[in-house]
Amino acid sequence: MRDMLEEKLERFEELEKKLLDQEVLSNPAMMSAVAREHGSLAKLANKYRRFKDLNSQIADAMEMIEGSDLEMRELAEAELPELKSERETYWEELLDMTIGGEDSNRSRLVMEIRAGTGGDEAALFARDLYEMYKHYAETHRWKVEILNMNPTELGGFNEISLGIEGEGVFRHLQYESGGHRVQRVPETETKGRIHTSAATVAVMAEPEDVEINLSQDDYRTDKYHASGPGGQHVNKTASAIRLTHHETGIVVTCQDEKSQHKNLAKALRVLKSRLYEEKKREEDAKRANERKSKVGSGDRSQRIRTYNFPENRLTDHRINLTLYKLESILAGNLEPVVEALIEYERQEQRAAFGTVE
């Protein structure tokens, strides 16, 4: 945790210098990206800077207590309890702010929802998940933008990609990555049998442009005609975009907009988020043994939750949480689940890092 905080503070101070750099000031796009990243780090970096300052003051006070100057010793002894108390407060706040890892304070993310096993029912379940997250975002006044979607004839989604922006967005939604399973009687089922189908969710922090170096030589761009449910063409111009990243083989498509330029911009946002996620996954693997407080791996193949309609039950398998208010949760009241996951990781994190001493 200390290493991560040092990295964040170093990056923050680097951005502070960039905000005064003439080259950055003369480039509105670069200035905007630098300012946005600087702003996202400000709260954590300033708090950690104050924490370090308190550590220095405590060290100085301890030195004075051990010294020969009686007056300075008495002054230090009087100040020390207050300094330690303030440091403890800052330590607790830093622990809370870093729950979920170093991206927990990001204000932008990309979410991908894909239908899994179950055919049309899985696609309808993917739509239900989209509606749940959309309503949850509305309660927090977050901005939701559809980056790409592949609808089905019955109104479901084979897949849908979203850009979500707002304060605390990654902190609250990061735990949604993984496999979601639904158990219910489909509308098309005449014998009342319960079917099981699935969808996968991936939540990726959206990096700033200055964090991911991506040039046009790094990927191939293919243009094609957008199509709708059933494969019929919905656009006679080649406005849809497919990006293929040469090094990783990652493929991103976007056909939601009629404008080729808008589709390209959205596809690049998703590609950068996936590349950033890949980079973080590699870094996490290197320090896997050190990570003790991560709820789930974020892997789509990990089954994290079951939605049982006949019992009005939601079960989160990672923390053995069961709630009998599925209807309310699917309507957007996801807070009880999110808070339980955050609290679980909070306790794990405190057990792992212990006290400030």
ROSEVO-753136 format. One record per residue: x, y, z of N, C-alpha, C in turn; residue in three letters. Coordinates in steps of 0.1 Angstrom, whole numbers. Each point is the difference from the previous one (the first is absolute). Example, Ala and Ser with C-alpha at 12.3 -4.5 7.8 and 13.67 -1.06 7.14 Angstrom:
<recs>
REC/132/-57/78/-9/12/0/9/12/0/ALA
REC/-4/11/-7/9/11/0/-8/11/8/SER
</recs>
This chain:
<recs>
REC/8/-12/0/-8/12/0/9/13/0/MET
REC/10/-1/8/9/12/1/6/3/-14/ARG
REC/5/-11/-6/6/1/-14/-10/6/-10/ASP
REC/-12/-4/1/-11/5/-9/-2/15/3/MET
REC/-1/3/13/-2/14/3/11/9/-4/LEU
REC/13/-5/1/11/8/-5/0/2/-15/GLU
REC/-4/-11/-7/-2/2/-15/-10/10/-3/GLU
REC/-11/0/7/-11/9/-3/4/15/3/LYS
REC/7/2/11/5/13/3/10/5/-10/LEU
REC/9/-9/-4/10/3/-10/-6/4/-13/GLU
REC/-10/-7/-4/-8/3/-12/-7/13/1/ARG
REC/-6/3/12/-7/12/2/9/12/-1/PHE
REC/12/-1/6/10/11/0/5/2/-14/GLU
REC/2/-11/-8/4/1/-14/-11/8/-8/GLU
REC/-13/-3/3/-10/7/-7/-1/14/4/LEU
REC/3/3/12/0/14/5/10/8/-9/GLU
REC/12/-6/-2/10/7/-9/-5/2/-14/LYS
REC/-7/-11/-5/-5/0/-14/-10/11/-2/LYS
REC/-8/3/11/-10/11/-1/6/13/-2/LEU
REC/13/2/3/7/12/-2/9/0/-12/LEU
REC/0/-11/-7/9/-2/-12/-7/8/-12/ASP
REC/8/8/-7/-5/8/-11/-5/-9/-11/GLN
REC/6/-12/-3/-4/-9/-10/-14/-5/3/GLU
REC/-3/-4/12/-13/-5/5/-10/12/-1/VAL
REC/4/11/5/-10/12/0/-4/4/-14/LEU
REC/8/-2/-10/-3/4/-13/-8/-11/-8/SER
REC/-2/-11/7/-7/-12/-7/-13/-3/8/ASN
REC/-11/6/-4/-13/-2/8/-3/-15/3/PRO
REC/2/-9/-10/-4/-14/2/9/-6/11/ALA
REC/13/3/-1/10/-5/10/-3/6/14/MET
REC/-3/13/0/-3/7/12/-12/-6/7/MET
REC/-10/-3/-8/-12/-6/6/3/-13/6/SER
REC/7/-9/-7/3/-13/5/9/0/13/ALA
REC/10/9/0/9/2/12/-8/5/11/VAL
REC/-9/10/-2/-8/6/11/-9/-10/6/ALA
REC/-6/-8/-9/-10/-10/5/7/-11/8/ARG
REC/12/-5/-4/7/-10/8/5/7/13/GLU
REC/5/12/-1/4/7/12/-11/1/10/HIS
REC/-12/4/-5/-12/1/9/-4/-13/6/GLY
REC/1/-11/-7/-4/-13/5/10/-5/11/SER
REC/12/5/0/10/-4/10/1/10/12/LEU
REC/-5/11/-2/2/11/10/-4/-4/14/ALA
REC/-11/-5/2/-5/-3/14/9/-10/7/LYS
REC/3/-11/-7/9/-10/6/14/5/2/LEU
REC/5/7/-10/14/4/1/2/11/11/ALA
REC/-9/9/1/1/10/10/-1/-6/14/ASN
REC/-9/-10/1/-2/-6/13/13/-8/4/LYS
REC/6/-7/-10/12/-7/3/12/9/3/TYR
REC/0/12/-7/11/9/2/-1/6/15/ARG
REC/-12/2/4/-2/5/14/4/-11/10/ARG
REC/-3/-13/-3/3/-11/8/16/-1/2/PHE
REC/7/1/-11/14/0/0/6/12/8/LYS
REC/-7/11/-1/5/12/8/-2/-3/15/ASP
REC/-11/-6/3/-2/-3/15/10/-10/5/LEU
REC/4/-10/-9/10/-9/4/14/7/3/ASN
REC/3/10/-8/12/8/2/-1/8/13/SER
REC/-12/6/2/-1/7/13/1/-9/12/GLN
REC/-6/-12/-1/1/-9/11/15/-4/3/ILE
REC/7/-3/-11/14/-4/1/8/12/7/ALA
REC/-3/12/-4/7/12/6/-3/1/14/ASP
REC/-13/-2/4/-4/1/14/7/-11/8/ALA
REC/1/-12/-5/6/-11/7/15/3/2/MET
REC/6/6/-9/14/4/1/2/11/11/GLU
REC/-10/9/0/1/11/11/-2/-6/14/MET
REC/-9/-10/1/-2/-6/13/12/-7/5/ILE
REC/8/-6/-9/12/-6/4/12/9/2/GLU
REC/-2/13/-4/10/10/1/2/5/15/GLY
REC/10/9/1/3/6/13/-7/13/4/SER
REC/-6/6/-10/-7/13/2/-14/-3/7/ASP
REC/-1/3/12/-12/-2/8/-12/6/-5/LEU
REC/1/13/-4/-11/7/-5/-6/-6/-13/GLU
REC/9/-3/-9/-3/-6/-13/-6/-14/3/MET
REC/5/-7/9/-5/-14/4/-15/1/4/ARG
REC/-3/10/9/-13/1/5/-10/5/-11/GLU
REC/5/8/-9/-8/4/-11/-4/-11/-9/LEU
REC/10/-9/-3/-2/-11/-9/-9/-10/7/ALA
REC/2/-3/13/-9/-9/7/-15/4/0/GLU
REC/-2/13/0/-13/6/0/-6/-2/-14/ALA
REC/8/1/-11/-5/0/-14/-2/-14/-5/GLU
REC/8/-9/5/1/-14/-6/-14/-7/0/LEU
REC/-8/-1/11/-12/-7/-1/-10/5/-11/PRO
REC/0/14/-1/-9/6/-11/5/-4/-14/GLU
REC/13/0/-2/6/-3/-13/-3/-15/-3/LEU
REC/1/-9/10/-2/-14/-2/-15/-3/-3/LYS
REC/-8/8/7/-15/-2/-2/-4/4/-14/SER
REC/6/12/-5/-3/5/-13/5/-10/-11/GLU
REC/12/-5/3/6/-10/-10/-9/-13/-1/ARG
REC/-5/-4/12/-9/-12/0/-12/2/-9/GLU
REC/-6/13/2/-12/3/-8/3/0/-15/THR
REC/12/6/-4/4/0/-14/2/-15/-5/TYR
REC/6/-8/8/3/-14/-4/-13/-7/-2/TRP
REC/-10/2/8/-13/-7/-2/-7/5/-13/GLU
REC/1/13/-2/-6/6/-12/7/-6/-13/GLU
REC/14/-1/1/7/-5/-11/-3/-15/-3/LEU
REC/-2/-8/11/-4/-14/-2/-14/0/-7/LEU
REC/-9/8/4/-13/0/-6/0/4/-15/ASP
REC/9/10/-3/1/6/-13/7/-10/-10/MET
REC/8/-9/5/7/-10/-8/-7/-13/-1/THR
REC/-12/-2/6/-7/-12/-2/-3/-3/-14/ILE
REC/4/-12/-5/-3/-3/-14/12/3/-9/GLY
REC/11/4/6/13/2/-8/2/14/-4/GLY
REC/10/2/-8/5/13/-3/-10/8/-10/GLU
REC/-9/-7/-6/-9/6/-10/-13/4/7/ASP
REC/-1/-2/13/-13/1/7/-6/14/-1/SER
REC/9/10/-2/-5/14/0/-2/5/-14/ASN
REC/0/-9/-10/-2/4/-14/-15/5/-1/ARG
REC/-2/10/-9/-14/5/-2/-5/-4/-13/SER
REC/7/-8/-8/-5/-5/-13/3/-15/-2/ARG
REC/-9/-7/-6/2/-14/-2/-7/-4/-13/LEU
REC/4/-12/-5/-7/-6/-11/-5/-13/5/VAL
REC/-13/-3/-2/-7/-12/4/-4/-8/-12/MET
REC/3/-13/-1/-5/-8/-11/-8/-11/6/GLU
REC/-12/-2/-6/-10/-10/5/-2/-9/-12/ILE
REC/2/-13/1/-1/-10/-11/-9/-11/4/ARG
REC/-10/-4/-9/-8/-12/3/9/-12/-1/ALA
REC/-2/-10/9/7/-12/1/-8/-12/-5/GLY
REC/0/-11/7/-8/-12/-3/-14/3/3/THR
REC/-9/-5/-9/-14/2/2/-8/7/-12/GLY
REC/7/2/-11/-7/6/-11/-7/13/2/GLY
REC/-13/0/-5/-8/12/2/-2/5/14/ASP
REC/-1/-10/9/-3/3/14/13/7/6/GLU
REC/12/-5/-4/12/7/4/1/14/-4/ALA
REC/-4/2/-13/0/14/-6/-10/9/8/ALA
REC/-11/-5/4/-10/7/7/5/3/14/LEU
REC/8/-9/6/6/2/13/11/11/-1/PHE
REC/7/0/-11/10/11/-2/-6/13/0/ALA
REC/-12/1/-6/-8/13/-1/-4/3/15/ARG
REC/-4/-10/8/-5/3/13/12/6/9/ASP
REC/12/-6/-3/12/5/7/3/15/-4/LEU
REC/-1/2/-13/2/14/-5/-10/10/7/TYR
REC/-13/-4/1/-10/8/6/3/3/15/GLU
REC/5/-11/6/3/1/15/11/10/2/MET
REC/11/-1/-8/11/9/1/-3/15/-4/TYR
REC/-9/1/-10/-4/13/-5/-8/7/11/LYS
REC/-9/-7/7/-8/6/10/8/3/13/HIS
REC/10/-9/3/9/2/11/8/13/-3/TYR
REC/5/2/-12/8/11/-4/-9/13/2/ALA
REC/-12/-1/-4/-9/12/1/-2/4/15/GLU
REC/0/-9/9/-1/4/14/12/7/5/THR
REC/11/-2/-6/13/7/4/3/12/-9/HIS
REC/-9/2/-10/1/11/-10/13/-2/-8/ARG
REC/3/-12/-3/12/-3/-9/-5/1/-15/TRP
REC/9/4/-8/-3/1/-15/2/-14/-6/LYS
REC/-10/-5/-7/1/-13/-7/-1/2/-15/VAL
REC/10/-5/-7/0/1/-15/2/-14/-6/GLU
REC/-9/-3/-10/1/-13/-7/11/2/-10/ILE
REC/11/-9/1/11/1/-9/-3/-9/-12/LEU
REC/-6/-12/2/-3/-9/-10/-10/-10/5/ASN
REC/-9/-5/-9/-10/-10/4/-4/-9/-12/MET
REC/-2/-12/4/-4/-10/-10/-14/-6/4/ASN
REC/-11/6/-3/-13/-5/5/-5/-12/-8/PRO
REC/-10/-7/7/-6/-11/-6/-14/3/-4/THR
REC/-7/-8/-8/-13/2/-5/-10/1/12/GLU
REC/2/-7/11/-9/-1/11/2/12/10/LEU
REC/10/8/-3/2/12/9/11/-2/10/GLY
REC/8/-11/-1/11/-2/8/13/6/-6/GLY
REC/11/-3/6/13/4/-5/10/-12/0/PHE
REC/5/-2/-12/11/-10/-1/12/6/8/ASN
REC/2/13/-2/10/7/8/-3/15/-1/GLU
REC/5/7/11/-2/14/0/12/6/8/ILE
REC/6/11/-5/11/7/7/-5/14/4/SER
REC/4/3/12/-4/13/6/12/8/5/LEU
REC/-1/13/-1/9/9/7/-7/6/11/GLY
REC/5/-1/12/-7/6/12/10/9/7/ILE
REC/-5/12/3/9/10/6/-7/7/12/GLU
REC/8/2/11/-6/7/11/9/-3/13/GLY
REC/-2/7/10/8/-1/12/-3/-14/7/GLU
REC/11/-7/2/-2/-13/7/-4/-12/-9/GLY
REC/-1/2/-13/-6/-9/-9/8/-14/0/VAL
REC/13/1/-1/8/-12/0/0/-7/14/PHE
REC/1/7/10/0/-5/14/-13/-9/2/ARG
REC/-11/5/-5/-13/-7/2/-2/-12/-10/HIS
REC/4/2/-12/-3/-10/-10/10/-10/-4/LEU
REC/12/1/6/11/-9/-4/-2/-14/4/GLN
REC/-9/-3/10/-2/-13/5/-10/-8/-9/TYR
REC/-6/7/-11/-9/-6/-8/6/-9/-11/GLU
REC/13/0/-1/7/-8/-10/-1/-15/3/SER
REC/-4/-8/-10/-1/-14/2/-13/-6/-6/GLY
REC/-3/-12/3/-11/-7/-6/-13/1/9/GLY
REC/-11/4/-6/-13/2/6/-9/-11/-5/HIS
REC/-7/-7/9/-9/-11/-4/-14/3/4/ARG
REC/-9/-3/-8/-14/3/3/-8/-13/-1/VAL
REC/-9/-2/9/-9/-11/1/-15/5/0/GLN
REC/-7/-3/-11/-14/5/-1/-7/-8/-11/ARG
REC/-14/2/0/-8/-6/-10/-1/10/-12/VAL
REC/6/-3/-11/-1/9/-12/-15/2/-4/PRO
REC/-2/11/-6/-14/3/-5/-4/-10/-11/GLU
REC/10/-6/-7/-4/-9/-11/-1/-14/5/THR
REC/2/-3/13/-1/-13/6/-15/-3/4/GLU
REC/-6/-10/-7/-14/-3/2/-3/-10/12/THR
REC/11/-7/4/-2/-10/11/4/5/13/LYS
REC/4/13/1/4/6/13/13/-5/5/GLY
REC/9/-5/-8/13/-5/5/9/11/2/ARG
REC/8/-1/10/11/10/3/12/-2/-9/ILE
REC/4/10/-7/12/-1/-8/12/8/7/HIS
REC/12/-5/-3/12/7/5/8/5/-12/THR
REC/3/13/0/8/6/-10/10/10/6/SER
REC/8/5/-8/11/8/6/4/12/-9/ALA
REC/7/10/6/6/11/-7/13/3/8/ALA
REC/9/7/-7/12/4/6/1/15/-1/THR
REC/7/5/11/2/15/1/15/2/2/VAL
REC/5/10/-7/14/5/2/-1/14/3/ALA
REC/7/4/11/1/14/4/14/4/-1/VAL
REC/3/10/-9/14/4/-2/2/15/3/MET
REC/10/4/7/3/14/2/3/6/-13/ALA
REC/-5/13/-3/3/6/-12/12/9/2/GLU
REC/11/-3/-7/12/8/3/0/14/-7/PRO
REC/8/9/4/2/12/-7/9/-2/-12/GLU
REC/-1/9/-10/8/-2/-12/15/0/3/ASP
REC/4/7/11/14/1/3/5/-13/6/VAL
REC/-9/-9/4/4/-12/7/2/-12/-10/GLU
REC/-6/0/-11/1/-11/-10/5/7/-13/ILE
REC/12/-4/-4/5/5/-13/-5/-9/-11/ASN
REC/-8/6/-8/-6/-8/-11/1/8/-13/LEU
REC/7/-5/-10/0/7/-13/-7/-8/-10/SER
REC/-3/6/-12/-7/-7/-10/7/-12/-6/GLN
REC/13/0/2/8/-12/-4/-2/-12/9/ASP
REC/-6/2/12/-1/-11/9/-12/-8/-2/ASP
REC/-9/4/-9/-13/-7/-3/-4/1/-14/TYR
REC/-8/-10/-5/-6/0/-13/-14/5/1/ARG
REC/-4/9/-9/-14/5/0/-7/-6/-12/THR
REC/-12/-7/2/-8/-5/-11/-14/7/1/ASP
REC/-5/4/-11/-13/7/-1/-10/-10/-7/LYS
REC/-12/0/6/-10/-9/-6/-14/5/2/TYR
REC/-10/-6/-6/-14/5/2/-6/-5/13/HIS
REC/-6/9/7/-6/-4/13/-12/-8/-3/ALA
REC/-3/-10/9/-12/-8/-2/-8/-1/13/SER
REC/-12/-4/-1/-9/0/12/-4/-15/3/GLY
REC/-10/-2/8/-4/-13/4/-3/-9/-12/PRO
REC/4/-12/0/-3/-9/-11/10/2/-11/GLY
REC/9/10/0/10/1/-10/-4/10/-11/GLY
REC/-12/6/1/-4/9/-11/8/13/1/GLN
REC/3/6/-11/7/12/0/-8/12/5/HIS
REC/5/8/8/-7/12/5/7/12/-4/VAL
REC/11/-1/-8/8/11/-4/6/-3/-13/ASN
REC/-3/8/-11/5/-3/-13/15/5/-2/LYS
REC/4/9/10/14/4/-1/9/-8/10/THR
REC/13/-1/-4/9/-8/8/4/8/13/ALA
REC/-9/2/9/3/8/12/5/-8/12/SER
REC/-2/-13/0/4/-8/11/16/-2/-1/ALA
REC/5/-1/12/15/-1/2/4/-12/7/ILE
REC/11/-7/-5/6/-11/7/15/3/2/ARG
REC/5/0/13/14/3/2/6/-13/5/LEU
REC/12/-4/-6/7/-11/4/14/4/5/THR
REC/3/-2/13/13/4/5/10/-11/-3/HIS
REC/11/5/-7/10/-10/-6/6/-8/11/HIS
REC/5/6/11/8/-7/10/-8/-10/8/GLU
REC/-12/4/4/-8/-9/9/-10/-8/-7/THR
REC/-4/4/-12/-11/-6/-7/-14/4/5/GLY
REC/0/10/8/-13/5/5/-8/6/-11/ILE
REC/-13/-4/-1/-9/5/-11/-11/8/7/VAL
REC/-3/12/-5/-11/8/5/-8/4/-12/VAL
REC/-13/-1/1/-9/5/-11/-10/11/6/THR
REC/-4/9/-9/-10/10/4/-8/4/-12/CYS
REC/-13/-1/1/-9/3/-11/-12/8/5/GLN
REC/0/5/12/-12/6/6/-3/14/-7/ASP
REC/10/7/-4/-2/13/-6/0/-1/-15/GLU
REC/-7/10/-6/-1/1/-15/13/6/-5/LYS
REC/7/7/8/12/6/-4/12/-9/2/SER
REC/8/-1/-10/12/-9/1/10/6/10/GLN
REC/1/13/0/10/6/10/-4/-2/14/HIS
REC/-13/1/3/-5/-3/13/2/-14/4/LYS
REC/-2/-9/-9/2/-15/3/15/-2/3/ASN
REC/8/6/-8/15/-2/2/4/6/14/LEU
REC/-5/11/4/3/6/13/-4/-9/11/ALA
REC/-12/-6/-1/-5/-9/10/8/-13/1/LYS
REC/3/-5/-12/7/-12/-1/14/1/6/ALA
REC/6/12/-2/13/3/6/0/0/15/LEU
REC/-11/6/6/-2/0/14/0/-14/6/ARG
REC/-8/-9/-7/-1/-13/5/14/-8/-1/VAL
REC/6/2/-11/13/-6/-3/10/4/11/LEU
REC/1/13/3/9/5/10/-3/-6/14/LYS
REC/-13/-1/3/-4/-6/13/4/-14/1/SER
REC/-1/-8/-11/4/-14/0/15/-1/1/ARG
REC/7/9/-7/15/-1/1/5/3/14/LEU
REC/-7/10/6/3/4/14/-3/-12/9/TYR
REC/-11/-6/-2/-4/-12/8/10/-11/-1/GLU
REC/5/-2/-12/10/-11/-3/13/4/7/GLU
REC/4/12/0/12/5/7/-1/-2/15/LYS
REC/-12/3/5/-2/-1/15/0/-15/4/LYS
REC/-6/-9/-9/0/-14/3/14/-6/1/ARG
REC/8/5/-9/14/-5/0/7/5/13/GLU
REC/-2/12/3/6/5/13/-5/-7/12/GLU
REC/-13/-3/0/-6/-7/11/5/-14/2/ASP
REC/3/-6/-12/5/-14/0/14/0/6/ALA
REC/8/10/-2/13/1/5/0/1/16/LYS
REC/-10/7/5/0/1/14/-12/-7/7/ARG
REC/-4/-11/-7/-12/-7/5/1/-4/14/ALA
REC/11/-4/5/2/-5/14/-2/11/10/ASN
REC/2/13/-5/-1/11/9/-14/5/2/GLU
REC/-9/-4/-10/-13/5/0/-9/-9/9/ARG
REC/-4/5/11/-8/-8/9/-14/5/2/LYS
REC/-4/11/-6/-13/6/3/-8/3/-13/SER
REC/1/-8/-10/-8/2/-12/-12/-10/-1/LYS
REC/-11/6/0/-13/-8/-1/-1/-5/-15/VAL
REC/3/-12/-2/-1/-6/-14/12/5/-8/GLY
REC/1/-7/-11/12/3/-9/-3/10/-11/SER
REC/-13/2/-2/-4/8/-12/-1/-7/-13/GLY
REC/3/-13/1/-1/-9/-11/-14/-3/-4/ASP
REC/-3/1/-13/-14/-3/-5/-4/-14/3/ARG
REC/10/-9/0/-3/-14/2/-4/-4/15/SER
REC/2/9/9/-3/-2/14/-15/3/2/GLN
REC/-7/-10/5/-15/2/3/-1/7/13/ARG
REC/-5/12/-1/-1/8/13/-13/1/6/ILE
REC/-11/-1/-8/-13/3/5/-11/-8/-7/ARG
REC/-11/-4/8/-11/-7/-6/-13/9/3/THR
REC/-8/1/-10/-13/7/1/-11/-10/-1/TYR
REC/-7/-3/11/-10/-11/-1/-14/7/1/ASN
REC/-7/0/-11/-13/7/-1/-11/-7/9/PHE
REC/-1/-13/-1/-11/-6/8/0/3/14/PRO
REC/13/1/6/1/2/14/3/15/3/GLU
REC/0/9/-10/3/14/2/13/2/7/ASN
REC/10/-8/-4/12/-1/8/12/3/-9/ARG
REC/9/8/6/13/3/-6/11/-6/10/LEU
REC/10/-7/-6/11/-6/8/13/5/-6/THR
REC/8/6/8/14/3/-5/9/-10/6/ASP
REC/6/-9/-8/7/-11/4/14/3/7/HIS
REC/5/12/-3/13/3/5/0/3/15/ARG
REC/-11/6/5/0/3/14/-12/-7/7/ILE
REC/-6/-10/-7/-11/-7/6/-12/9/4/ASN
REC/-3/10/-8/-11/9/3/-12/-4/-7/LEU
REC/-11/-1/7/-13/-4/-6/-11/11/4/THR
REC/-6/5/-10/-11/10/3/-12/-4/-7/LEU
REC/-12/1/6/-13/-4/-6/-7/13/-4/TYR
REC/6/7/-9/-6/12/-6/5/2/-14/LYS
REC/0/-10/-7/5/0/-14/-7/11/-9/LEU
REC/-13/0/2/-7/10/-9/5/14/3/GLU
REC/2/4/12/5/13/4/14/2/-5/SER
REC/8/-10/1/14/2/-5/1/2/-15/ILE
REC/-8/-8/-7/0/1/-15/-6/14/-5/LEU
REC/-8/6/9/-6/13/-3/11/11/2/ALA
REC/12/-4/5/10/10/2/5/2/14/GLY
REC/-7/-7/9/4/2/14/12/-10/4/ASN
REC/11/2/-7/12/-9/2/8/4/12/LEU
REC/-3/10/7/8/5/11/3/-10/11/GLU
REC/-10/-8/4/2/-10/11/11/-10/-4/PRO
REC/1/-4/-13/10/-9/-5/13/7/0/VAL
REC/1/12/-6/12/7/-2/6/3/14/VAL
REC/-8/5/9/5/3/14/6/-12/7/GLU
REC/-7/-11/-2/5/-13/7/13/-4/-6/ALA
REC/2/2/-13/13/-4/-6/11/9/4/LEU
REC/-3/13/1/10/10/4/4/-2/15/ILE
REC/-10/-3/8/3/-3/14/8/-12/2/GLU
REC/-3/-10/-8/8/-13/1/15/3/-3/TYR
REC/2/8/-11/14/3/-4/6/9/10/GLU
REC/-8/9/6/5/9/10/6/-8/12/ARG
REC/-7/-10/5/4/-8/11/13/-8/-4/GLN
REC/0/-5/-12/11/-8/-5/13/9/-1/GLU
REC/-3/12/-5/12/9/-1/6/4/13/GLN
REC/-9/3/10/5/4/13/7/-12/7/ARG
REC/-5/-12/-2/7/-12/5/14/-1/-6/ALA
REC/1/3/-13/12/-2/-7/11/11/3/ALA
REC/-5/12/2/10/11/2/1/4/14/PHE
REC/-9/-4/9/1/3/14/-1/14/4/GLY
REC/8/4/10/-1/14/5/11/8/-7/THR
REC/-1/13/2/10/9/-6/14/-2/5/VAL
REC/2/-5/12/13/-2/6/7/-12/-8/GLU
</recs>
